[in-house]
Amino acid sequence: MADDIDDLLDEVETKFCTSEQNKKKTQNKTFGNRTVRKKDDEEIQSIIDDIIEDRFLDGELEKVTSGPVQIRPKASNKCFPIYLGGSNESQGFANGLTKRTCDKLRCTGCDFRVLMFDDFKWYADTDYLFLRNNVPDFHRLKSNLIVFPGSRAYCCQCSWRSQVDLTELKDPRLKWVCGKH
């Protein structure tokens, strides 16, 4: 019954009110058995806009165009291919044109960040259990590290590698990926 009265009032407003603003207010949208006025829809949109501006000011997501809210993620910068190298090699984002060692490596096997130690290499007897118990504490890890200028020791909780020259990561045993720059 209340819906019938609302419909009747809306019909009276549209016939006897000539203002454009009143016509916009009376446009309705139906969602199932619920009717939402255009004005309510605009208020909801402005609330959403405020939330987006507050949350995404840091640039993680950027607003595109006016009108309905559209959000697109910023382009992710992941190294491809991934390079490992010694301490003399530059670190950062690598792609087909710039060959740098990735400094944001993450292991998909143990879900730990890959640690890097410049001018060190691993002892030959380093094993999985030693890393599992001591990563990420450098003071405990240094018992299995040898000072070796120009080398870089990499490790996570499940894998390790010593590297001197710049090489592409192709070893299937290393489950290391770029964690985005």
ABEGO torsion letter per residue (X at the ends): XAAAAAAAAAAAAAAABABAAAAAAABBBBBEABBBBAAAAAAAAAAAAAAAAAAAAAGABBBBEBEBBBBBBBBBBBBOBBBBBBAABBBEBBBAABBBBBAABBBAAAGBBBBBBBGBBBBAABBAAAAAAAOABAAAAAAABBBBBGBBBBBBAABBBBBABBBBBABAABBBBBAEX
